[in-house]
Amino acid sequence: MSSTFFAFLSRMKYINRWSLMRNTFPENLSSHSFEVAALSHMLSLIGNRRFGKDYNSERAALLGLYHDMPEILTGDLPTPVKYYNPAILDAYAEVELAAKNKLLSSLPVELQADFAPLFTANEADQDLYKLIKAADKICAYIKCLEERRAGNTEFYKAEESTRQAIENMDCPEAAVFMEEFIPAFALTLDQISDR
C-alpha cells in the first residue's frame, strides 16, 4: 500500500503564513519550517556551549522541522484569531490533534511509532520545545524586520510585540541569538559578503 505522508509534506509550500497582513515577501510553511529547524539547532548549540546544557541538537532540529506540519491540514490560523479567547484555542488544539493523527496514519504502520514523538509533546523534550518556541518567535521577528526593511509598515506592531515576546521568554539562548545574529539582518548582501 502506498503512503501519502510525503505527498502531504510537499503541500507545505502551498500554506502561506501571515494571512491577515499584506506581505511584501510571501512566506510559506515549508521555508518557515526549515528556518525554525536551523534556528532550533543553533539555539541548542548555544545552550550547550555557552550555558553548559546537554541539549540533543539534532533532535531540536528535527522537532523544529516538523513543528508546524499539522498546518498542512489546518492551515495557518493567525495568532490574533488563535489566541482571541480560550475556547478558540481549545478548539484549535482539538483540530490540530486530529490533523496530527491523520498525518501519522498516512505513514506505513511500522514507521508510525518513529514519527509519533515528533507530533506529540513528551516530557523528555520539554526543554527542546522551549527552544523551538523561541526559534519560531525569532523567525517571526526576522520576517517583521525583512518587511519593515522593504518599507512595509504593516509589520511594525508585530515586530514590537514579537521582540517583547522573545524577551519575556526568559530563554538565554534566544537572548544570545538576538544579540549576536540579528544585527546582520540590517546589512546588505555586499556588507555581509565583505565581513
Steps between C-alpha positions, in 0.01 A plus 500: 500500500634845418549769761371855463724651771751667269226605261354686799845635591551638149187713550674711765621734227137591424414612853569872531571660834398849620170474315338802670785733403623645174831333420777639284660156502254212539621237745385140474493228762777300333760776513389599850544142624852484358592827673353388833695173474827685432443748783394224742825324422700819560318588824573153636868533409513841671346339808754219496809716438413814695273379780619146569177338383475152359252554217473247219560745215405258224169426675438873539543544125269209426226624734536846347469359150168326571359746756235649270428200278139468624435838337500317167150391601396783731654794317688773684256648747607862559628569852238767583224252413663199665549678832183713490344296778557165678210330320657563158838381626349181644303432181811556290696257720237233424517571126880491513493165683272355233741630232797340677316168519408521131863567405625214717246262349628594153831328580569130467404333829857398585618865478219664697669448837811680370303808401251512790750668737552775239132593515423461869669685782665270748672558831847417366485779239360781717826697504531464123142620445590820682785552250275420205244752621780757530627412151146536365469847656844605375401395148186713532715790618735459202198504268389827661848650452505398133156651439589823680822526301292472182291794617197298609354679802249217548756312715608777741271396784571130444873572515464680831276239662706207369824647637328552836374139494856374437635709788222370728586138425792503743702295253871587524571321172252725320652809663843400368360442151322836501817679607749323275310403185210741455708815428625344174144506365537877457793451261494484123637197315818693419547591866444139609746375238769753597508387864 
